[in-house]
């Protein structure tokens, strides 16, 4: 069971090789592809981040793709090569070879296989340089999200994912056998982030949320990563919208560097246009020639139309729609004091699709008691949550971004699974 | 249901008030305590981060603790006051008042209640300044962890928490009703982080892990936050220990500022002493006058003795014990090529208790097949995991830090629940 292969010192990452031109360096990685041109063999070596071309004048022997090797070679300037360098006069040290023939060809510009196949073989398929870029985009988005918020004194929290009651969504909740009694997987950290506004004032969380979503569609997952924000002492939902715009701007600027060749990368404008829900319906009624003014929500086609309108009128990929009707928002949503059938909530549309939902929440205990009663909900099931409001809470609000959805939209993926590491859905629970 | 109270613009955070001395400023927070001294009333105002003293010459009326107020007042230099400033000539704008009398007194130097009571009332009890400090320590530790690793080209990942098979621990796993079939909550991201070494080379994750731990002790939780790291192309487990030492050093230096008055805050020495497991047993046998050399693991009393030894001999709070026997380590652990009954794994002890576990893993497919067979495990249950090794993996290893355990040790808490936001255990599932 013991590997007889030598374990040399840490090799130089491929991305750092260009600092060592005209020197002999030890690097390492996977054989990505082998190409022969005239009498010369070009081996493309890939590590976790970069690739480099290794030039072999003599016959290289068998170097099968996905073989792991250490390579000692001369680093040579070569402006025509990808990355501006090449490796010459290599000696290869084989660490491990693929045990089976590869089920997928990773050497082309993309992995030529349908999404289900790529998901089945994800530990291999994700190694393709074009198939793993979104993972670094994702990491960078989250890094910028945290940094932007930490600079404004938000504190990161880690909340329970196991709950005693299925309070938030009702349906679509997973049940866990919790030492013989039922518990439920959290569908969001909504209640906890609100509680914690009472403790820390401004909080955020990056964590998994769970939805027992029985529909097998391109946008539903059983687990996704939610970027949650909540803050106290807001003026109204506009304070929340300001925080969201600042945060998203920082995220998109920062993550841009991880996908430099994508040409449709959006910018968050200095001022994102805002339209009231009722105004949106009026515009849509006029434009589409039908009376939509009593609609309780925006249909996807309506969001798409509004996205085009925001682009045409404001040159913006983003549009805030504020004031959604009470009927379609959760019980903790703050009603508009001037028009109580509407709320101080918002959606942020990106190119005509909803990307973020947020708003101001109720903060007075008696308002919660009344809101629960008006929806026929039992206050007893909300005891821990209500405790925060019972002992003094400020006006507060927040928002949640679905990370995989954001990444899919930025990368131009049509199926959210392409932006999800080992997705879970009604049919898929492996690998 | 609509709050008739005015919603003014965003108030100045208490921590920023000292920038506005001799000016009239609008701030906000909770009434933390009210104290009368002679004819003067001192109101302590608390926000999510800081506190300030408000001086009232006339009678203030009823200002009950935990009332949320906006305060307009003059900021006055006062070297004797906490924070160096006071607020004078205040006017108060009450936003919300506690609906019930407070079940806990938050105005003293600590919350005078047992841990179960404080956990039952956590949304309130955590507001106490001394009871929330660990939350900022936690956030800062995680921030430094991520930053240190990102600088070394590690990529953050978010892996599935719902699994098709209970492969890792066997026992202590929670079962989920997954659309009518069983699924299991992840006990660690171990398999996934290894897979992702094949994709990204160096990865980390910060996320919840789940253990159906039936014991009601001071150190067991059903959910905790695991800081997981894994990297490829290591020399051996010493590469992993180097990464851990660097990362932990950055974490402790950074988080120090969030708990400035703790006087037992540790430093990670430039070189953490390392002792081999067998050498540790020899020393213990000699010191304790009993033959321990065939023991398969270290008992807590032995770890404590080693902690004192490290302190006395090396002046170090930290001690690496390497080379634990194969029998007590998971099947993926890399055996010591020179002494195959031992492994290239380690524990990091902090003041005589295990804080981190890590090591080198197997990387050859045939070694995995043999290791599973030797433990009577079915390779079929490990198909997705084994796929990574089937197609070429480098020597790799990693470690995992239990976040709540680390924070409890740093803060001097004897029960891990004091460092856990809303802990979950065999008895507790609320709030």
Interface residues (C-beta under 8 A of the other chain):
Chain A: X1 X2 X3 X7 X8 X9 X10 X11 X13 X15 X28 X30 X47 X48 X49 X66 X67 X68 X95 X96 X97 X98 X99 X100 X102 X121 X123 X124 X126 X127 X132 X135 X136 X138 X139 X142 X143 X146 X150 X153 X155 X156 X157 X158 X159 X160 X161 X162 X163 X164 X174 X175 X176 X177 X178 X179 X183 X185 X192 X195 X196 X197 X198 X199 X200 X201 X202 X206 X207 X208 X210 X212 X214 X222 X223 X225 X232 X233 X234 X235 X236 X239 X335 X337 X340 X362 X363 X364 X365 X366 X367 X370 X371 X383 X384 X385 X387 X388 X389 X390 X391 X392 X393 X394 X395 X403 X421 X422 X423 X424 X426 X429 X430 X431
Chain B: X1 X2 X3 X7 X8 X9 X10 X11 X13 X15 X28 X30 X47 X48 X49 X66 X67 X68 X95 X96 X97 X98 X99 X100 X102 X121 X122 X123 X124 X126 X127 X132 X135 X136 X138 X139 X142 X143 X146 X150 X153 X155 X156 X157 X158 X159 X160 X161 X162 X163 X164 X174 X175 X176 X177 X178 X179 X183 X185 X192 X195 X196 X197 X198 X199 X200 X201 X202 X206 X207 X208 X210 X212 X214 X222 X223 X225 X232 X233 X234 X235 X236 X239 X335 X337 X340 X362 X363 X364 X365 X366 X367 X370 X371 X383 X384 X385 X387 X388 X389 X390 X391 X392 X393 X394 X395 X403 X421 X422 X423 X424 X426 X429 X430 X431
